[in-house]
Amino acid sequence: MADGQGPAAREEAVRKALKNAIENALGVMVDSITLVNNQTLLEESVYTHVDGYVKTYQILRDNKGANGVTEITVRAEIEKGRLESDLKAVKLILSAKSNPRGMVLIMERSYGEESDLNAATLMVEEFLRSKTLDLVDSNQLRAIRERDTILYADNPGKSRALAARYGAEFIITGSAKLSEGSMSVSYGIPVYASSATLSLKAVDADTGRILAILNGTGNGWGGTPEQASQEALKTLFDEKKEAFFRALMESFREEVFNTLSVTLMISNCAPKDRKSVKAGLKSVPGILSLSEKSYANETLELAATIDATALPTMEERISGRFPHFLLTSKTDQRMDFDISGGKQR
């Protein structure tokens, strides 16, 4: 159902019907794939992007907006295999990555002036949530003054610090610029043409590594300058968003399903313990290879190649083999241990 009558209400009702059809087609998939976000079933917004999943459909009933409410009933054929495959692939990657939390921080300018409409931010957030990604609630970021938000969005170092404050592991940052465009008259009706430029980067909040990039310019038309520019922004993002998301997922996939190079620093390692430490580390599950890079002042530096899926639990794996190792620092590329004493097993 949709409030009102006419083409817009009919289109909204049809899309709601197709969303319901997708949910019906999912059936036990919700349980079998464990589509859970923040311990709750995914919200209805997950299924707002139905294009590509509905193979065919026919309208069985249309009340033509009687009594001010448009009601549509459809029979739809759903590409269940593709839907299931896409959702499974995304959930598998995100689960292996320990369900990373993201944050969207976009500097928006409208007609040359800084804007607080947050149209691009809300659009990107809705899309990412539809893909089951966990995001920092944008309402939390409103506590930051507008000027600070702009500075954060334009400064990678500051945006990463902000991500750490809110517990985000990756950031979608960049800028959206809307132009006023021009006006023409068609059949006595003013029509505005506008353009939008969008530049986004997905960045690892810990390392600063760029995970995905979206750049482009789009055009739009509408009855007002605002409608035209918003249409330009939406058209551009709709064209680029799936490729951007695939690049982000591929970066996550490479991290969790391939190998990683990690530096292990072992301080207070006596010369007599060097060989046994190296031998013990080589036996830790998940460490695929190990080589010594340097040894000076009782600090042993090792280059390790590890199974990326083991990274989240590597600290526990090493501690299980060397309970007297004290972890003093840790990033995705490096782990520092101090030998606190005691005998090795």
C-alpha positions, 0 to 999 in steps of 0.5 A: 500500500501507499498513501495517495493516488496517481503514478508516484503512489502506484510506483511506491506500492509496486516496489513495496509489493516486490519487497514483500515478495523478496522477503517471502522468497527468502523464507528459511534463508533468514535463519540458514544464513543468519542474517543478523545485524546488531543481534536483530534481524535485518530491517526492511531497508535491506530489501529496498534495492530489489532491482536484479532480484525480481525476474518478472512480475505481474500486477494481479490487483490495482485499486487505482487509489480508491479512498486515497490509498493505492493498493497493489497485489503482485505475483513475482518471480524472484531470482532466489539463487542470486539473492541467496548467493549475494547475501551469503557471500557478503555475510561470509566475508563480513563474518570472517572480518568480525563484522567490521563497523563503518562510519560515513563522513562526507563533506557536502556543498550545495551551489558552492556553499557548505550544506548541512542537508546530509543528502549524500551521507544519508544515501550512502548510509542507506545503501550500505545498511541494505548490504548488511553493514554495521554503521555508526549512527549518523545521529551520534556524529551530529554532536560534532559542530558542522565546521569540525565535520567538514575538517574531519571529512577533508583530513584523513588523519583526523577522520581516522581519529574520529573513527577510533572514538566511535569504534569504527574500523573503516570510514567512507569519506570524501565530498559531494558537490551539487551545482545549481545548473540552468533553467529552460522552459518546456511547454510553459513549464520551467525545467532545471538542469543540474549536475553533481560530483561525488568523490568517495574513499573507503579507508581502513581506520587503523592503517589508512589503506584505501579499500575502494574509490568512487568518483564521478559526475552525474546530471539531473533534471527537475522542477526546482534546482534542488530537485534537479541536483538531488536527482543528479546525485542519486543518478550518479550514485546509483550508477557507481554504488555496486562497483564501489561496494564490490571493491570494498568487499573484495578488499575485505575478502583479500584480507580475511581469505588470503595471507597477510604479512605481519612483523613480530617484534620480540623484546627481551629475548636472550641470545640463548632463546632465539632459536627456540622462540623461532621454532615455537612461533613456527609451530603456532597454527596460522603462521605459514612461514617465518624468517628473521629480519634482525636481532639487536639489543635482545630484540628479535624482529621476525617477518611472518606470513599468516593465514589471514583468517587467523589474524583476529585470534593470533594474539591468543594463539601465540599466548597459548604457545608462549604464556610468558609473552606480554603483548605491548602493541598490536596493529594489522601489520605488526605485533610487539611482545615482551618476554616477561619471564618464565620458562618456555614450554 
